[in-house]
Amino acid sequence: MNFFDTHSHYYDAKFDNDREETIRKIYNSGVTKCVDVGCDVETSKKAISIANNHKFFYSIIGIHPSEISLNKKEIDKDILEIKNLFLTNKKIVAIGEIGLDYHYDDGPSKELQQYAFINQIELANELKLPISIHTRDAIDDTIAILRKYKIENGGILHCCPFNRELVRHGLNAGLYIAFGGTSTFKSSKNAPEIVNMVPKDKMLIETDCPYLAPEPVRGTRNDSSNLKYIVRKIAEFKNIEPEEMAQITYNNACELFKIQ
């Protein structure tokens, strides 16, 4: 089986001691395409560097809602820098991860998060790129933005929250739904229902590594070699063979990111 990890963070400090060794390991495990995803300007640069230095890697660049600046002028400056990174680099396949995160009371204000989210949707439309959406504890406002602002080149609901309305509106907006380690958790009681809501041609897989390692390795540092556990579980929910699910999600990612 070949796997396509649509969301990883190999620039993370947790890989500092064995990054190259881990990257070789994941390729040998069958992960023949992988996307490294930035969370701000600096990590976006690191994601670009990893993509440039490894043939089977690509990058996504953008400003995560928890990492935005605390005034609109600085947000605009950072978004312009993201645009310039795209214009001066190759192997960038989307804008992300962008979205809303209301989990922490001391995080950026809802108003500023929404401002950054909307403006990065508009940047992606301008650059003819898909988007990768992060949403946590912000489902209603995420849905409202998906309904109001046209996403012209598709995108991903990253680390899919198992919420029927969010998934329904995401699909209506033309988004792919990415399933990761949480799909395997025993606590994710409605994961089978949500997986079965999503048509096969809108399914993707991801790790979000080094975070969210799936069962049976939950609690360890995650990496893309663990995609096999995610594929196995969502294939079980769909009542198909893991090999078929791996191929479906691989083809879907290539189509979304326009990768041959």
C-alpha atoms as one frame of an Amber mdcrd trajectory, in Angstrom:
protein
   0.000   0.000   0.000   1.033   3.586  -0.708  -0.100   6.299   1.701  -0.505
  10.081   1.388  -0.230  11.993   4.670  -2.066  15.267   4.056  -1.090  16.934
   7.350   2.180  16.676   9.301   4.592  18.919  11.210   8.066  17.435  10.756
   9.710  20.778  11.535   8.441  20.351  15.111  11.133  20.259  17.820  10.024
  16.758  18.772  11.805  15.559  15.600  15.028  17.522  16.149  17.044  14.497
  17.268  16.055  12.121  14.443  14.218  14.058  11.723  16.076  12.612   8.725
  15.983   9.107  10.130  12.225   9.399  10.699  11.637  10.730   7.203  13.505
   7.766   5.740  11.495   5.424   7.965   8.120   6.770   6.838   9.052   6.501
   3.161  10.143   2.901   3.665   6.802   2.219   5.392   4.901   3.145   2.214
   4.266   6.863   2.748   5.227   8.066  -0.709   3.605  11.506  -0.449   3.507
  13.791   2.602   2.565  17.423   3.273   4.289  19.489   5.957   2.007  22.223
   7.296   3.034  25.596   8.699   1.321  27.405  11.561   2.888  30.864  11.154
   5.418  32.602   8.910   8.481  30.981  10.473   7.129  27.427  10.559   5.804
  27.901   7.034   9.371  28.627   5.957  10.505  25.459   7.717   7.763  23.459
   5.982   8.925  24.823   2.627  12.515  23.832   3.449  11.489  20.255   4.275
   9.529  20.036   1.012  12.458  21.395  -0.969  14.865  18.896   0.601  12.726
  15.763   0.196  11.291  14.713  -3.133   8.105  13.166  -1.739   7.233  16.146
   0.511   5.055  19.184  -0.232   4.158  22.141   1.967   1.121  24.086   3.136
   1.695  27.607   4.439  -0.452  29.919   6.533  -1.269  31.364   9.944  -2.960
  29.127  12.525  -5.693  30.904  14.539  -3.731  30.484  17.776  -0.637  32.055
  16.188  -2.107  35.211  14.652  -0.864  38.653  15.640  -2.963  40.717  18.005
  -3.881  43.536  15.636  -5.175  43.655  12.080  -2.191  45.578  10.717   0.223
  42.847  11.817  -2.142  40.126  10.559  -2.209  41.821   7.155   1.602  41.985
   7.176   1.905  38.280   7.991  -0.611  37.289   5.310   1.316  39.350   2.760
   4.471  37.476   3.773   2.650  34.161   3.265   1.658  35.360  -0.204   5.255
  36.286  -1.015   6.461  32.881   0.186   4.110  31.249  -2.312   5.235  33.531
  -5.121   8.921  32.789  -4.522   8.842  29.066  -3.720   7.673  25.814  -5.286
   5.916  22.706  -3.944   3.356  24.740  -1.955  -0.014  23.062  -2.427  -2.428
  24.957  -0.141  -2.950  27.747   2.388  -3.200  26.513   5.976  -3.622  25.627
   8.532  -6.142  28.406   8.977  -9.419  28.640  10.832 -10.777  29.219  14.339
  -9.705  27.954  17.763 -11.669  29.164  20.788 -10.287  26.525  23.146  -8.089
  28.836  25.212  -9.547  31.840  27.006  -6.265  33.751  26.692  -5.943  33.191
  22.937  -6.479  35.776  20.183  -9.956  37.307  20.137 -12.731  35.716  18.099
 -12.928  38.869  15.982  -9.238  38.733  15.057  -9.358  34.989  14.383 -12.307
  35.442  12.039 -10.553  38.346  10.317  -7.424  36.232   9.718  -9.468  33.222
   8.583 -11.532  35.178   6.063  -8.528  37.035   4.683  -6.605  33.798   4.202
  -9.587  32.251   2.403  -9.477  35.254   0.100  -5.711  34.861  -0.348  -6.169
  31.203  -1.303  -8.831  32.200  -3.827  -6.475  34.817  -5.279  -3.629  32.296
  -5.557  -5.951  29.546  -6.833  -5.034  27.249  -3.943  -7.106  25.011  -1.666
  -7.179  25.613   2.080  -6.616  23.459   5.162  -9.044  24.357   7.955  -8.442
  23.936  11.681 -11.491  24.315  13.936 -11.723  23.679  17.663 -14.569  24.729
  19.960 -15.731  27.049  17.179 -18.119  24.982  15.094 -20.950  27.517  14.736
 -18.659  30.343  13.582 -16.763  27.996  11.249 -20.053  26.956   9.642 -21.130
  30.596   9.322 -17.920  31.473   7.469 -18.167  28.409   5.224 -21.696  29.476
   4.289 -20.819  33.117   3.650 -17.449  32.942   1.877 -16.925  30.990  -1.320
 -13.983  28.582  -1.297 -13.024  28.539  -4.949 -10.393  25.789  -5.088 -11.548
  23.297  -2.507  -9.885  22.406   0.729  -9.797  20.169   3.765 -11.529  19.978
   7.096  -8.340  19.002   8.924  -8.505  16.613  11.886 -12.225  16.280  11.318
 -14.317  17.031  14.417 -17.049  14.398  14.586 -19.896  16.882  14.256 -22.651
  16.144  11.746 -23.511  19.758  10.909 -19.903  20.797  10.410 -19.214  17.847
   8.122 -22.424  18.466   6.192 -21.565  22.129   5.626 -17.975  21.247   4.810
 -19.098  18.843   2.109 -21.573  21.430   0.805 -18.655  23.874   0.527 -16.740
  21.350  -1.583 -14.268  20.374   1.140 -12.560  17.047   1.629 -12.765  15.532
   5.106  -9.463  14.371   6.641  -9.478  11.557   9.177  -6.619  11.075  11.603
  -5.771   9.353  14.838  -8.960  10.425  16.598 -10.881   8.112  14.242  -9.323
   5.165  16.073  -9.949   6.382  19.623 -12.389   4.367  21.721 -13.806   7.680
  22.977 -14.821   8.726  19.433 -18.220   7.065  19.665 -19.729   8.679  16.574
 -16.664   8.234  14.327 -18.309   5.386  12.345 -21.359   7.539  11.604 -19.269
  10.518  10.487 -16.979   8.374   8.308 -20.049   6.936   6.627 -21.444  10.437
   6.007 -18.461  11.218   3.796 -18.431   9.964   0.195 -15.331   7.977  -0.725
 -14.259  10.639  -3.203 -14.107  13.244  -0.398 -12.018  11.267   2.116  -8.405
  11.972   3.081  -6.059  10.662   5.772  -3.576  12.515   7.944  -1.489  12.164
  11.090  -1.043  15.741  12.404   2.223  14.304  13.699   3.942  14.496  16.105
   0.504  14.759  17.755  -2.597  12.520  17.937  -1.015   9.112  17.519  -3.705
   6.518  16.746  -4.570   3.347  18.586  -2.708   1.071  19.257   0.207   3.523
  19.694  -1.784   6.353  21.298   0.321   8.451  23.649   3.559   8.052  21.693
   5.170  10.509  19.301   3.203  10.191  16.100   4.661   9.889  12.599   3.327
   9.033   9.163   4.156   5.344   9.406   1.076   5.143  11.659  -1.277   5.941
   8.770  -1.830   2.201   8.378  -3.803   2.138  11.636  -6.035   5.008  10.509
  -6.632   3.421   7.109  -7.446   0.101   8.717 -10.052   1.673  11.028 -11.864
   3.886   8.505 -11.842   1.032   5.966 -13.538  -1.094   8.624 -16.204   1.608
   9.074 -16.741   1.772   5.286 -16.721  -2.029   4.977 -13.969  -2.057   2.359
 -10.414  -3.418   2.277  -7.601  -1.244   3.695  -5.786  -1.422   0.351  -8.785
   0.146  -1.369  -9.072   2.888   1.248  -5.359   3.701   0.965  -5.680   4.035
  -2.805  -8.868   6.111  -2.611  -7.379   8.610  -0.173  -4.096   8.737  -2.104
  -5.882   9.543  -5.357  -8.132  12.113  -3.660  -5.129  13.982  -2.215  -3.362
  14.031  -5.574  -6.495  15.436  -7.178  -6.997  18.134  -4.535  -3.370  19.262
  -4.550  -2.973  18.848  -8.330  -0.052  16.458  -7.916   0.729  13.999 -10.702
